[in-house]
Amino acid sequence: LFYFTVLICFCVFACMGVFYLCHFYFRSEKLRLASVAYDALGQRLRARHYGSFGNLTVAVDELMLYQQEVMYEINWSAQTCRKLPLDTYFIPMQVPEDASLLGQTILGSSSSWGMGLLTNTWVGQFPNNDSYLLTFTEIGCLPVTLTNYSPKIGWTTISTYNWVIGMSNPEDFFPPAFCYDAKMEKSAKPQTFFSAMESLAMMVQSMK
């Protein structure tokens, strides 16, 4: 299980940073950092966002349980919960077996030892035919940047850092009590990992 923080920007027609920007000023508003708990073996993922927009405090989560084909959209501020269908394709944080190596790059500088990070960039297509461009560290094979292109939502880029190995809180992968009575919204289209991240961003944007 891994914990990491993420930096996300969605590009649909025009690039527009909507959330997950750490202390970045955008349109006179200060946005905040998000974190993700990720369980590869159990195929579970939880994205959390906490932030302040003027006098408004936002606290929203998305809990994705791939083996159950369920996603919970949790609004802690309003104590509300939506239960949505989830696409069964779990995207592991690793290089796909059918990926093609695009090339190697150094983040930083290669002029002296310790000044740069050697990375490998891979390209390919997911089973749903979305295109991807994934960058991983050469040592440890940790994901640095995950980029997905879908004709429906455009480009989604997720940058990760501060990886921590281990399970600090097993309760991260269980919905809160006020979600127990939530009914499955069967008419909703099943969410993917990237569309769920976009949905979370749009939800935060609409609450401001």
N, C-alpha and C positions, 0 to 999 in steps of 0.2 A: 504494500500500500504506500502511496506517495501523497505528500501534501506539497502544493506549490502555489505561488501567486501568479496571476496572469495579467497581461496587458492586452486588451482587445480593441480592435478598430474595425468597424464594418464599412465596406465600400460598396454602395449601391448607386450606380450612375455617377455619383461624385463622392469622394472620400469625406467621411464625416465622423469624427470621434464622438462617441456617444456615452461611453462609460469605461471603467477600468483603467482610467488614466491617473497615475499616481501624482497628486498635487499639480495637475496640469490645468491651466486656465483656458477655458473655452467659452466664448460668448459671455464673458464676465461671471462665469460660475466656476466654482471649485469642485472638481470631481474627486472621487476617492478610489481606493484600492480594493480589489476583490481577491478571494482565495478559493482554491478548489481542493477538495479531498477526492482521491482517486484510488479505487480498489480494482486492480487488474484481474485477480483471481475470481472475485465475486461479481465482476462486471457491474460495478456501482460507481457513481460519480455524484458529487454534490458541489454546486457552485454557490458561493455566498457573496452578497454585496451589501456593504454598509457605507452610508455616506450622508453628508449634510448639504442641503441646497438652501442657503439663507436660513430661515426659521424651520425648514422642513427636514426631518430625519428619515432616511429611507433604509429599510432593512428587508431585503428580499432574498430568497433562496430558490434554487431548482435542484431537486433530488431525482436522479435518473437511475432507475433500477431495471437494467436491461434484461435480466433473466425473467423478470415479472412483466416486462413490456409496459411499464408504468413510469410516468414522470409526475412528480408533485411540484406545482408552482406555489410557493409559500410566501405570503406577505405577512411578515411579523408585525409590521406597523398597524395593519388593519385586522390581524388575527384571522385571515382568510386563507383558503387553500383550494386549489384546483387540481383535479386528478385527470391527467391526459394520457392518451396512448403514446407509446414510445416505439420508434423504429428498433427492430431487434438487432440491427448491425452495430455492434460495439466497436469503437475505434480504439484499439490499444495504443498506448503511448510508446510505440516502437516503430522501427522501419518495416513497412509491409514487405512480405516475401517477394512480391512481383514488382517492387519499386525499381526504378532505374537511377543510377548515380548521375547527377547533373554535374557535380564538381565539388572541389574543396575550397574553402575560404578561411581566412583568419580574421576573427573579430578582434580588433585592437591592432597590435603591431607585432611583426616578427623580428624586429630589430634587436631585441634582447630577450633573454629567458624570462618567462612569467608575464610578458607584456601582451600576449595574445592568446586567443582561444581557437584551436583548430576545429573546424566544423565540416560536416558533409551534408550536402543538399541532395534530396531525392525527389523524383517526380513520378507521377502515375495517376491511376484512376481508382476510386473506390468502387465497390460492387454496384452502387446506385448510379454510376457513371459520372459523378462529380469528380473534377480534377483536383489534384493536390500537389503541393510543393512543401516538403518537410525538411527542416534543418535540425540535425542532431550533432552533439559533441562527438569528436573522434574518440576521446577517452571517456568511458562510462556510458556512451550512447544515450545521453539525456536529451530530450527534446528542447530546442531553443525557440523555434518558430514553426507553427503549423498554419499553412495557408490552404484554404479550400475555395474552389470556384463552383458555384451552382447557378445554372441559368435563371433560377427562380429568385434567388436572393443576392446574386452577385458574389463579390469577393469577401471572404472573412479571414482575418489574420489574427492568430493568437500567439502571443509571445509569453514564454514562461521563464521563471527564475525562482531562486530560493527553494529549491527542491529539498524536502526532508523525507527520509525513508523511515517508515514505521507508522503505527496506528496510535495517534495521540488521544483520539476520542472515538470509540466504536459507535457511539450514539449518532455520529454524523450520518450514518446510512439508514436511519429510521425516521419516519415522518413524525412531527409533533402531534400531540393528542388532538388538537383541533382539526387535524386532517383525517381522523378516523372515519368520520361520517361523510367524507367527500365522495361524490358519485362520479364514475368514469364518464367523461364527455365523449361518447362514442362517435359523435358526428365530427369531432375534431380530427384533422389530419395528423398521423403519427409524426412526432418530432424526431429529428436527428440531433446529434451532438451540436452541430454548427447552427442549425435552426433554433435549437433551444437557447444557445448563447445569444443569438439575435433577439429572441423573444424576451429574454431577461433584460437585455439592453433597452429594448423598446418599452418594457414595463417601467423601468427606472426613469426613462425619459418622460413618459406620460405622467409620472407622479410629481414632477417638479412644478 
